[in-house]
């Protein structure tokens, strides 16, 4: 089967329909197809051949999207890169990926050994404007079209290879489960180098002919609200930490007044208390979704608020431990949007890609209705004093407390090698000085094995650029701060 993923995504929509909106810039589907075809021509003129990898290291915007799709249109492999990626991670990516080209705002942020591959945005735009449109190159369904990257919460991020066939089914969950329509306006608070907005807002949105709203600024609660106020999206994709901030700043009810009809959450666990608080303030239930960079689209969705995730259309979910009863288990996911695998990570690929499906490190519990309840990552389910402790549950209990922005827990060993819980928390700026004591009083009512042995007040929790909690960093921070201190039991 021959196809081109970029051509499939752009389809045959009405040329006058609005495709992309980014601040004052707007591109209709006709203009976007033309710019993508010209971008493909510009890449080809620079020497790109099928299979060459092209890094797009730009803030979200029409230029980055058209260059990304243009690389795919020309038969290349497009890779969206965080424009704020730390220097050491960027150097590792450059060495591993062997990019043919890097499109960036300037050459300065790229190590000198790789600067000859950088195409500066100021040079690129005139090239695209003068290039003749190029016909999309037909590729094999199993040939690489683009990469995403894992969040790197437990180590170096992995490059995940997606084939051209992924575009064939990318919109199915959005249409059949979320109810997205061509007249919707989609906005994701997270940046496009994060697979969640790339797949479920940009790609699915283009496939159904909707309008996709982009924001080049970094996602803060105030920047997000400014975009919602100005662009009036009907569907909002975000992550729990941002929904929490919108609630705490009093912005949540404004989303409804600005025309948002659907809120979707993914990227990390959505606490039940947060979901209920959102419903009370807005009248809307946040749709909870689960997906991975390896599955591209959301593969489990809960639209009811019942904490029961059910498979998306065309997705099959099985337990890796069929005899585990109600114990947390890893799952095996079969989906038509499954990645081809990891780039040059054979051991990780053998562990995660099995029998035509993907097995994430996340844990789930099967419910009585044969749905699934998220039970955390493997590193969030720990044994303390011989008893299983779900760190996410402890965090949710404390995050709902007055004066607390968020909390996070890790299991660490004392000097005798006995594990106990270390709790980190971020207090509101106007919180009482006694907030820490209040938290301890609450935790004193928990079973002994769940009670934190250490408490750390911090200004912010360490998160990846996509907003995921980095527990390993908390362990490192604990060891630095409490190396000689015994847990207080």
C-alpha positions in Angstrom: 0.0 0.0 0.0 1.4 3.4 -1.0 0.3 6.7 0.6 1.7 9.8 2.2 0.7 10.7 5.7 0.8 14.5 5.2 -1.4 14.2 2.1 -3.8 12.0 4.0 -4.1 14.4 6.9 -4.7 17.4 4.7 -7.3 15.5 2.6 -9.7 17.2 0.2 -11.3 19.7 2.6 -12.8 22.8 1.3 -9.9 25.1 0.4 -11.6 28.1 2.1 -12.0 26.4 5.4 -9.7 27.7 8.1 -7.0 25.1 9.0 -4.5 26.9 11.3 -4.8 30.0 13.5 -1.7 31.3 15.3 -2.2 34.8 16.8 -2.8 37.1 13.8 -1.7 34.5 11.2 -4.3 32.3 9.5 -4.0 29.6 6.9 -7.0 28.1 5.1 -6.8 24.4 4.0 -6.0 25.6 0.5 -3.2 27.9 1.7 -1.8 25.2 4.0 -1.7 22.5 1.3 0.1 25.0 -1.0 2.6 25.9 1.7 3.2 22.3 2.6 3.8 21.4 -1.1 6.2 24.4 -1.4 8.0 23.4 1.8 8.4 19.9 0.4 9.9 21.4 -2.8 12.3 23.5 -0.7 13.5 20.5 1.3 14.0 18.5 -1.9 15.9 21.4 -3.5 18.2 21.4 -0.5 18.9 17.8 -1.2 16.5 15.8 1.0 15.9 12.3 -0.2 13.3 9.8 1.1 14.2 8.6 4.6 16.2 11.7 5.6 15.4 13.0 9.1 14.4 16.7 9.5 14.3 18.3 13.0 11.8 21.1 13.4 13.0 23.1 16.4 10.6 26.0 16.5 7.9 27.4 18.7 4.4 26.3 17.7 3.2 28.2 14.6 2.2 28.0 11.0 5.8 27.9 9.8 6.8 25.0 11.9 3.6 22.9 11.1 4.0 23.5 7.3 7.7 22.6 7.4 7.0 19.5 9.5 4.3 18.3 7.1 6.4 19.4 4.1 9.2 17.1 5.2 6.7 14.2 5.3 5.2 15.3 2.0 8.7 15.1 0.4 9.2 11.6 1.7 11.4 12.6 4.7 11.0 11.9 8.3 9.8 14.9 10.4 10.8 15.3 14.1 9.4 18.0 16.3 11.9 19.2 18.9 11.4 21.2 22.0 12.9 24.6 21.2 13.9 24.9 24.8 15.5 21.4 25.0 18.5 21.4 27.5 21.9 21.6 25.8 23.0 18.1 26.9 19.8 16.5 25.7 20.0 18.3 22.4 23.6 17.1 21.8 22.5 13.6 22.5 19.6 13.8 20.1 21.9 15.2 17.4 24.4 12.4 17.8 21.7 9.7 17.9 19.3 10.9 15.2 21.8 12.0 12.5 19.4 14.7 11.2 20.0 15.8 7.6 18.5 19.2 8.4 17.5 21.2 11.5 15.1 24.0 11.0 15.5 26.5 13.9 15.2 30.2 14.6 19.0 30.5 14.6 22.2 28.4 14.5 23.5 29.6 17.9 21.6 27.1 20.1 23.1 24.1 18.1 26.7 22.8 18.9 29.2 24.0 16.3 29.8 20.5 15.0 26.2 20.3 13.8 25.6 23.9 12.7 26.2 23.1 9.0 22.9 21.2 9.2 20.9 24.1 10.6 18.5 26.0 8.3 17.7 29.4 9.9 14.0 30.3 9.8 14.9 33.7 8.2 16.5 31.9 5.3 13.8 29.2 5.1 10.7 31.4 4.6 11.9 33.1 1.4 12.9 29.7 0.0 9.4 28.3 0.6 7.7 31.4 -0.9 9.6 31.0 -4.2 9.5 27.2 -4.5 7.2 25.5 -6.9 4.6 23.2 -5.3 5.7 19.6 -5.3 3.5 16.5 -5.6 3.4 14.4 -2.5 5.7 11.4 -2.7 3.9 8.1 -2.3 5.6 6.0 0.5 5.1 2.5 1.9 2.5 2.3 4.7 5.2 0.9 7.0 7.9 3.4 6.1 8.8 6.1 8.6 6.9 9.4 8.4 7.7 11.1 11.7 9.2 10.6 15.1 8.0 11.5 18.5 10.0 11.3 21.7 9.1 9.7 25.1 9.0 12.1 28.0 12.2 10.7 29.6 10.7 10.6 33.1 12.9 7.5 33.9 16.0 8.3 31.8 17.1 9.5 28.4 14.1 10.1 26.0 13.6 7.5 23.3 12.9 8.3 19.7 9.7 6.6 18.6 9.2 5.9 14.9 5.7 6.3 13.3 4.8 5.1 9.9 2.7 6.7 7.2 -0.2 4.3 8.0 -0.7 6.1 11.3 -2.6 8.9 9.5 -5.3 6.5 8.3 -6.9 6.1 11.7 -5.6 9.1 13.7 -9.0 10.8 14.0 -11.2 7.8 14.9 -11.2 8.2 18.7 -11.6 12.0 18.3 -14.7 11.6 16.2 -16.3 8.5 17.7 -15.5 9.0 21.4 -14.9 12.7 21.8 -17.4 13.9 19.3 -15.2 16.3 17.4 -16.6 17.9 14.3 -15.3 19.8 11.3 -16.8 23.0 12.7 -14.8 22.7 16.0 -11.9 24.9 16.9 -9.2 22.9 18.8 -6.6 24.3 21.2 -4.0 22.3 23.1 -2.1 24.0 25.9 0.9 21.7 25.6 3.4 22.2 22.8 3.5 20.2 19.6 6.7 18.4 20.3 4.6 16.6 22.9 2.8 13.6 21.2 -0.5 14.2 23.0 -1.3 17.6 21.3 0.5 16.6 18.1 -1.7 13.5 17.6 -5.0 14.5 19.1 -5.3 18.2 18.3 -3.1 18.9 15.2 -3.2 15.6 13.3 -6.7 14.5 14.2 -8.0 18.1 13.8 -6.5 18.4 10.3 -7.8 15.0 9.3 -11.5 15.9 10.2 -11.2 19.4 8.7 -11.4 21.3 11.9 -9.6 24.6 12.8 -6.4 24.1 14.9 -5.4 27.0 17.2 -1.6 27.3 17.9 0.2 29.4 20.5 4.0 30.0 20.2 4.3 31.1 23.8 5.2 28.8 26.7 2.1 27.4 28.4 1.4 29.3 31.6 -2.1 29.7 33.1 -2.2 33.4 32.0 -0.9 32.7 28.4 -3.4 29.9 28.0 -6.3 32.1 29.1 -5.2 34.9 26.8 -5.3 32.5 23.8 -8.7 31.1 24.9 -10.1 34.6 25.3 -8.8 35.8 21.9 -9.3 32.6 19.8 -12.4 31.1 21.4 -11.7 27.4 20.9 -14.6 24.9 21.3 -12.4 22.0 22.4 -9.6 22.3 24.9 -6.8 19.7 25.4 -4.7 20.1 28.5 -3.0 18.3 31.4 -4.1 17.9 35.0 -1.5 20.4 36.4 -2.8 23.1 34.1 -6.5 22.4 34.9 -5.5 22.6 38.5 -3.9 26.0 38.0 -6.9 27.3 36.1 -9.1 26.3 39.0 -6.8 27.9 41.6 -6.6 31.1 39.7 -10.4 31.3 39.3 -10.2 31.0 35.5 -12.1 27.8 35.0 -15.6 29.3 34.6 -14.3 31.6 32.0 -13.7 28.8 29.6 -17.4 28.1 29.3 -18.1 31.8 28.7 -15.5 31.9 25.9 -17.2 29.0 24.1 -15.3 25.8 25.2 -17.7 22.9 25.1 -15.3 20.0 25.7 -12.3 19.7 28.0 -9.9 16.7 27.5 -7.1 15.7 29.9 -4.2 13.3 29.3 -0.4 13.2 29.8 -0.6 12.2 33.5 -3.2 10.9 36.0 -6.3 13.0 36.4 -7.2 13.1 40.2 -10.9 12.5 40.9 -11.0 15.5 43.3 -9.7 17.8 40.5 -12.3 16.4 38.1 -15.1 17.0 40.6 -13.9 20.5 41.4 -13.8 21.3 37.7 -17.4 20.0 37.3 -18.7 22.1 40.2 -17.2 25.3 38.8 -17.9 24.8 35.1 -20.7 22.3 34.8 -18.4 20.2 32.5 -16.9 16.8 33.1 -13.3 16.7 32.0 -12.9 13.8 29.5 -10.0 11.7 30.8 -7.8 10.0 28.2 -4.8 7.7 28.2 -2.3 7.3 25.5 1.4 7.0 24.9 3.9 8.4 22.4 4.0 4.8 21.1 0.3 4.6 20.5 0.0 8.1 19.2 -3.8 8.6 19.7 -5.7 8.1 23.0 -6.4 4.4 23.4 -8.4 4.5 26.6 -11.1 7.2 27.3 -13.5 8.0 30.2 -16.2 10.5 29.2 -18.4 9.9 32.2 -16.3 10.8 35.2 -16.7 7.3 36.6 -12.9 6.6 36.7 -13.5 3.8 34.2 -11.4 3.9 31.1 -12.7 2.0 28.1 -10.8 1.2 24.8 -11.1 3.6 21.9 -12.7 2.3 18.6 -10.4 -0.2 17.0 -8.2 -0.7 20.1 -7.8 -4.0 21.9 -6.6 -4.1 25.5 -5.5 -7.2 27.4 -3.8 -7.8 30.7 -0.2 -9.0 30.8 -1.2 -10.8 34.0 -4.5 -12.5 33.2 -4.7 -14.2 36.6 -4.0 -11.2 38.7 -7.6 -10.7 39.6 -8.0 -7.1 40.9 -4.2 -6.5 41.3 -2.5 -3.8 39.3 -1.1 -5.1 36.1 0.6 -3.9 32.9 -1.5 -4.1 29.8 -1.0 -5.0 26.2 -2.4 -2.5 23.6 -3.2 -3.3 20.0 -4.1 -0.2 18.0 -3.9 0.8 14.3 -1.9 3.9 15.3 0.9 1.8 16.9 4.4 3.0 16.3 6.9 1.0 14.2 9.3 0.9 17.2 12.1 2.7 18.8 15.1 4.2 17.0 18.2 2.2 17.8 16.9 0.8 21.2 16.6 -2.9 20.5 16.4 -3.9 24.2 13.7 -1.3 25.0 11.8 -2.3 21.9 11.8 -6.0 22.8 10.5 -5.1 26.3 7.7 -2.7 25.2 6.7 -3.9 21.7 5.3 -7.4 22.0 3.1 -9.6 19.8 1.9 -6.8 17.5 1.2 -4.4 20.4 2.6 -2.1 23.0 3.1 -2.7 26.8 3.5 0.5 28.7 5.1 0.7 32.1 1.9 2.0 33.6 -0.3 -0.1 35.7 -4.1 -0.6 35.5 -6.8 -2.5 37.4 -9.7 -4.1 35.6 -13.0 -3.0 37.0 -16.2 -5.0 37.5 -17.5 -3.6 34.2 -14.4 -4.8 32.3 -13.2 -1.2 32.0 -9.7 -0.1 33.3 -8.7 2.2 36.2 -5.2 3.8 36.1 -3.1 2.6 39.0 0.1 4.6 38.3 3.4 3.8 36.8 5.5 0.9 38.1 7.6 3.3 40.1 4.4 4.7 41.7 3.4 1.4 43.3 5.9 0.5 46.0 6.2 -1.7 49.0 6.6 -0.2 52.5 6.8 -2.5 55.5 5.6 -5.3 53.3 2.5 -3.5 52.2 1.7 -2.1 48.7 1.5 1.7 48.7 0.1 3.7 45.7 2.0 7.0 45.8 -0.5 8.6 43.5 -3.3 8.1 46.0 -1.2 9.7 48.7 -0.5 12.7 46.5 -4.1 13.1 45.6 -5.2 13.2 49.3 -2.8 16.0 50.1 -3.2 18.0 46.9 -6.8 18.6 47.8 -5.8 20.3 51.1 -6.2 24.1 51.6 -3.0 26.0 50.9 -1.4 23.3 48.8 -0.7 23.6 45.1 0.5 20.0 44.6 2.2 17.1 46.3 4.4 14.2 45.2 5.8 11.2 46.9 8.7 8.8 46.5 9.9 5.7 48.3 13.4 6.0 49.7 15.5 3.9 52.1 16.8 5.0 55.4 20.3 4.2 56.7 19.2 0.7 57.6 17.9 0.1 54.1 14.2 0.2 55.1 11.9 1.9 52.7 9.6 4.7 53.7 7.6 7.5 52.0 9.2 10.9 51.4 6.6 13.6 50.6 7.3 16.8 48.7 4.7 19.6 48.6 4.3 23.0 47.0 2.5 25.5 49.2 0.5 28.5 47.8 2.2 31.8 48.1 -0.5 33.0 50.6 -0.5 29.7 52.6 -0.3 29.8 56.4 3.2 29.0 57.9 1.4 26.2 59.7 0.5 24.4 56.4 3.3 21.8 56.8 2.0 21.0 60.3 -1.6 20.6 58.9 -0.4 18.1 56.3 1.4 16.1 59.0 -1.8 16.0 61.0 -3.7 14.7 58.1 -1.1 12.0 57.3 -1.1 10.9 61.0 -4.6 9.5 60.4 -3.3 7.2 57.6 -2.2 3.6 58.1 1.3 3.5 59.6 3.0 2.1 56.4 1.5 5.0 54.3 2.7 7.8 56.7 5.6 9.9 55.2 8.9 9.6 57.1 10.2 12.8 55.5 8.6 16.0 54.5 10.1 18.5 52.0 8.6 21.9 51.1 9.8 22.9 47.6 9.1 25.8 45.3 8.1 23.5 42.4 8.1 19.9 41.5 10.5 18.7 38.8 8.7 18.0 35.6 9.6 17.2 32.0 8.9 19.8 29.3 5.6 18.0 28.7 4.5 18.3 32.3 5.2 14.8 33.6 6.5 14.3 37.2 10.1 13.2 37.4 10.2 11.0 40.5 13.8 10.0 40.0 14.7 13.7 40.4 12.8 13.8 43.7 14.8 10.8 44.9 18.0 12.6 44.1 16.8 15.8 45.8 15.8 13.8 48.9 19.2 12.2 49.1 20.9 15.6 48.8 18.8 17.2 51.6 18.4 14.3 54.0 21.4 12.1 53.6 22.2 12.1 57.3 18.6 12.3 58.6 16.6 9.4 59.9 12.9 9.2 59.1 10.7 10.6 61.8 8.3 7.8 62.8 
